Amino acid sequence: MFYHYLKLSVRSLRRNPVLTFLMIASVAFGVSASMTSYAVFRAASGDPIPWKSSQLYFPQIDSWGSTSGNGKDEPNDAMTYLDAVQLLRDGRAPKQTALYQFRVTITPMDATQHPWAVPGHAVSGDFFSIVDAAFRYGGRWSSKEEQDHANVVVIDSDLNRRLFGDKSGVGLTLQLDQRSYRIVGVLDHWHPQPQFYDLANSNAFGPADQVFMPFTTSIDQGIFPAGSLRCPATAGSRAPGFAGILKSNCIWIGYMVELDSTTEHDQYLSYLDNYAREQQRSGRFGWAPNNRLRNLKQWLEYEQVAPSDIKISLAVAFGLLVACMVNTVGLLLAKFMRKAPEIGIRRALGASKQEIVVQFLTESGGIGLAGGALGGLMTWGGVIIMRSILDPDITALVNVDLSLLVGTVLLAVAVTLLAGLFPTWRATQINPALQLKGS
């Protein structure tokens, strides 16, 4: 029977090709606009580590009070050096890391090559297991090396290939800012997007970090932060140089902990509040504790990783889809009402209302299928256009994969079936006797 209804639908669609094209084009335009915007939004706001995002937390300590200036009674999203170091010393989380972004200059061993600058991060040793970074060669530095402020680094695979070709650089020496560092590990193509581990101070969609150094070593070497460095307006003049930054109330350090249960979360948040109370009693803080402990998904939302213009374009695109759906309802209603004499004859010959419903919904589904196929091609072109308009760091992540194309077709079919419900219902209300009498 379905094949019979399919033949009737194809015959009906061929009868008025202009109207059929308008409906297919309307559906295709609506779904392609929606899915193009969704593809960009998905790339910008996707969970970069879904298998453990619920275990990753980002503590915030209110070290500025009312001078934070965000107008939302929220603490700053980064920490002072004084707070970060104390949290590391207390070690209340099973795994934790302080981190900040830097930029260092590599002096190659080959005298024919010119030095070049690379981005990197100073991190604690737990960092690599917290973020599940896989190693191609070697591994992280040891706890003793971190405590001894050893000159060791982990590099990424691209830098290893540029320096040593296909060989492992583990155990070899790397010159950074005129100092020698021993390579202990090489990461295996690790570049999460967005770079969730330091959203407070670095670009979420920036280039991959190529050098990772122990936090203690980078502080000992006086390596300046390359990310955000913010100081309170009431701080006055701080001491010059890197030592002045360490002693100041400026915020420039990110912090991340791994907590395995709700109990650990509550205990750690309680610890943060107790720490803030101690700072209040000592006179450093003149306000009550105002701390936060957000998990990764909450952190991505709080840091507004997906730009507002992408969210607006997504809302506009789905609004356009609704408008196209309403337009399709009108076109289907006009088309089905023209078939009133045909419906009356079929009903008089014994066709039930259910059979009329199946026939017209099959026709609506066919329009949706064709609109989805055309919409998939338009989505492909839409992504190319978006790449030339939006931030290239974001749009470079947008891919037209099989799931997006299948989603486009399914959305088109679903939208068209919904649009066909009211016209189909109206068609079933046609009185066969009146149609036969009129003919």
N, C-alpha and C positions, 0 to 999 in steps of 0.2 A: 504493500500500500504506500509505503514511503516513496518508493520509486515513482509511483503514479502521481503523488502530490508534487514530487520534484519536477516531473515533466510538465504539470500544470503551471508550476511557478515559472519555469524557464519560458514557456509559451506566453505567459502573462507579461513577463519582463520584456520580451522581445516586441510585444505589441506596441509599446510606447517607449522607444529607446531614449528619447530626450529626457522624459521624466525619470526613467531608470538611472540614466547617467547622473542627473542632478542629485538623486538620493545617494548613490554610491559616492559621488564626489563630496557631498556634505558629510557623510559618515567618515570618509577617509581624511578629510581636512580636520575634523574634530578630534579623532583619535590620534592622528599624527602629531598635532600640536600638543596634546596631553602627554603622549609617550615621549616626545622629544624633551619636554620640560622635566618629565619624571626621570629620564635617563641622566640628565645633568644633576638633578637633585639627588639621585641615588649615588652618583659618583662623589658628590660633595659631602654627603651626610651618612655614608655607609659605615657600618661598624667594622673597624680595621682588624679587630681580634675577637670575633664573636664567641669563640669557645671559652673565653675566660674574662670577658669584659665585665661581668658581674662581680668579679673578684678584685678588680683594679680600682683603687680609690685615690682621690687627689685631695689631701688635706689643705684647708685654708685657715690661716691664723690672722685675726684682725690686729695688725700691728700699727695701724694708723688711727683707729677710732673714727670719729666723724669727719676726719680730713681725707677719707678715702675718695670722696668726690664722685662716687658712682650713683648716688641718689637713690639707692635701693636697699640701704641698710645691709649691704653685702661686704664681707671682707675682701681684701685684694686677692687676686688669683695667683700671685707669686709670693715668695717669702724673702725675708732678710737673711743674710748669712748667719747672724746670731741665732735665729730661730731654727734654721735648717740644721746647723751643726749640733744644736742641743737635741733635736729630735733624733739625729743619727746616734748620738751618744747614748740616749735613753734606750733606743732599740726596742720600742714597744710593739712593733709590727714584725711578723715572722720574716717578711722580706720588705726592704725599703730602699729607696734611692733618692738622693738629692742630685740635681743636675742643672747645668746651664750651658748655653750655646757659646761656642767660640769660633774663631777663624784663625788658622795657623798657616804659615808658609813652609812649603816643602822645598828643601834644597836637594835635588837629585845627586846621586853618586856620580852619574855621568856628567862630566864637565861641559859637554856639548849641549846639555839641556838647560833651559832657563827655569828658575824657581817659579812656583805657582801656589796660589792660596787655595785651601780646601776648607769646607765647613765641617764642624765636629761638635761633640758634646763631652763635657766632663760629667762622669756618672759614677755612682757607687757600684761595687762588684755585683750586687744583687740584680742590677738593671737587666742583664742579659737573660736571666731566668724569668724575671717578671714579665718581660715583653715576648718571651719565647723566641728569641733571635737564634737562628740556626748557624752553626759554624761550618765552614768548608775545611779550614785547617786550624789546628790548635784549639784554643778555648779562651775563657776569661782569665784575668790575672788572679793570683791567689790572695787570700785575706792578709797574709803576711806582707806581700808586696804592696797592698793598699795601705796597711798600717805604717810601712816603712817609707811611704811616699816615693815608691820606686818609679823610675822613668820607663814605664811600659805602656804600650798602646795596643788597641785592637783596630784593625782597618777593614774596610769593605772590599769585596771581591773586585770591583772596578779599579780601585786604586792599586790593589795587589797586581792586577793584570798590567796596568800601566807601568808599574815599577819593575816587576819581575817576570812578566810574561805568564806562561802557564805553570810556572813553578811556585811553590809555597814560599811566602816571605817570613814565615814563623822562624824566630831566632835571629833574623837579620836586623840591621840597624836602620833607623829612619831619622833623618835630620828635620826637626820641626823648630822653626824660629831659632835656628843656630844651636839647638840643643839635640843631643842624641837620645833616642828612645828605642827600646827593644820591642819588636813586634811579637806578641804572644798568641794572637789569634786573627783569623780572617773570616769575616762573616760571609754567608752564602746568599748573595743577591737579596738582601733584606732592606726593604724600603717601604714601610707601611704608609698608606695614604688614607686619611690624613695622618700626619706624624703626631699621633695622639699624646706622646709622652711629654711634650713640652709646648702645649698650646698657649701657655701664658706668655712666653717670651720669644717664640720663633714662628715662622710661617708654616701653617698647617700643610700647605701643598708646595713647600720649597724643595730644593734639591736634596738628594740623600746625603746624610752625614757620612763622611768617609773616614773619620778618625774618632775613636773613643778613648778617653784618657781617664785614669782614676781621679775622682773628685779631689782627693787629698793632694795628688801630684800637681794638678792644675792650679790649685790654690797656692801650694808651695812655690810654684814657678811664677806666680803672679800673672797668669794668662787672663787678660781682660775679657769680660763678656761681650759677645757680638750681638746678643739679642736685646730685648727690652731692658732698660735700666731706668727705674722710676724712683724719684725721691719725694718725700712729703714737702709741701710748701712751707711748713713750719719748722723744717729741719735746720734752716740757716745754712751757713757755709760748713761743709765737711772737710776733713783733712784731705790733702791732695793725694793723688795716686791710688794704686790698688789697695794699699793698706787703709786708706780713708774709706773706701767702699766697704771693706770688711767690717769696720767699726760703726758704720752709719746705719740709719734706719731705712736705707734704700732697698727696694725689692727687685730681685733679678734672678732668683733661684726657683726652679720648679721642684716639686716633690711628689713622689708616687709610692704607694704601699700596696701590698697584696694581702688581702684578708679573705679567709676561706669560709666565714660564716657570719650570720647576723650578730652572734654573740661577740665575735672579734671586732666587728664594726662598732657595736655599742661601747665596748671596752676602750677602743682606740679613740672614739669621739669623746668619751669621758676623760681620757688622758689629756686630750687637747684642751679641754675646758679647765682641767686642774692646772695644766701648764700656764694657761692664760691668767688664772687666778694668782699663781705665784708671781708672774710678771706684774700683776696689778698690785700685789702686796709690796713688791720691791720698789714700786714707784715708776717702773718703766712704762706700764700701761695705766692710763687714767680712765679706763672704762671697763664695763663688765665684759666677760667672755662673749665673743660673737664669732664663733668658728663654724666651719662647714666641713663635711666629709662626703663628697659626691662620688658615685661610681662613674665608670667611663661613659656610659650613655648619657647620664646627667651632665657630665663634664663637657661632652661634645655640644650639647644643647646650650649649656651656660656660656660657653665660649663662642657660640654662634658660628660654628665652623661652616655651616651652609649659609652663604651670604644672603642678605635680605632680598636682594633683587632676584635671586633664584627662587626663593619662596613666593615672591609676588608673581613671577612669571608662571610658576606652577599653578597658583590659584587662578590666574587669568586664563590659562590654557584649559583648565577643567571647567571654568565658566563658559568658555567658548564651546566646549564639548556639550554642555547642557543646552546652549543655544542651537547647536547643530542637531541635537536630539529633538528639540521642540520643532525645528524645521522639518525633520524627518517624519515626525508625527503628523504634521499637516499634509505633507506630500502623500504619505500612506493613506491617510483618511480620505483624501480626494481620489486616490486611485481605487481604494476598496469600494467607496460609495458609487463609483461609476459602474461597478459590477453588480449593482442591485438587481437588475433583471436576471443576470446569470445565477446569482445566489438564490433568487426566488424560484427559478426553474429547478435548480439542484435540490432545494429543500422540498419542492413539490414531488420530485422523483424519489424522495426517501432519504436524502442526505441529512444527517443529524447536525446539530449545532457543533458538536465536538469535531466532526469531520471538517466543517467550515473553519474552525479554529486552527486545526492542524494544517490545513491547506495554506491559510494566510500567514501563519507563523513560519511555515516552511519558506514561503516567499520572502518574508522579512529576514529570516536567517540567511537566505541566499544573498540578499542585498548586503547584509552585514559581512558575510564572508568575502564578497568582492570588494567591499569598502575596506576591510581589514588588509587584504592583499595589496591594494593600492596604498593604503595608509602605511604599510610597512616600508614601501619604497619611499614614500614622502618622509617618514621618520628618519630613514637613512640620510636623505638629503637635508633634513632639518638639523640633524646632529652636526653635519659638516658646516652648515651656516652658523650654528651656535658656537662652534670652535673659533670662528673668525670674529665673534662679537664679545664673548665673555673672557674672563681671565684665562690665559693659556695654561697656567698651572693646574686649573680645575678641569677645563675642557679636554686636556690631554688624557685625562683618566676616563673620559666617556667612551664607551664601546657599544656598538650595535651588535649584540650577541643574539644567540638563538632564543634565549628566554625573553628578550625584549621584543623580538619579532613575533613570537608565539603569543606573548601578552597583548601585543597590538591587535592581532587577529581575534583573540578571545574577547578583548574589550569591545571591538567593533561588533561582533556577533551579539554580545550581551546587550549593548546599547541599542542595537536595532531591534532585538526581540522585545526589549522594554518599550521602545517607541511604537512597536506594532501592537501592543496589548490593547490600547484604547481603540484604534481603528478596527481591530479584529472584533472587539466586543460590540462596537457599533454595527459591524456587518452581520453579526449573529442576531441582532434585534430587528432585522428587516423582515417585514410581514410577507410571506410568499404569496398570499392571496391578493394583496394589493398589487404586487408586481405582475402577477399573471393577468389581473383585471386590466392593468394599464397597458400591457402589451397586446 
